[in-house]
Amino acid sequence: MFFPDFPYSAYELSAFSFSFETFSVSLKTGEIVHFEAPEPKVFRLWLRENGVRDISGKPLD
């Protein structure tokens, strides 16, 4: 399953954090990618619904 404009499938993702309007996403390969989602709350919900760990521990306002 893919998120619009994000080139990785949920299956490829391991964990994420969110800071300063940017998501840092850890891929299962060990690579870290950064993504500025047009709608951060929607992207975060998609990540969580697909079982990607949220390691930031911060609420997304």
Secondary structure, 3 states (H helix, E strand, C coil): CECCCCCCEHHHEEEEEEECCEEEEEECCCCEEEECCCCHHHHHHHHHHCCCEECCCCCCC
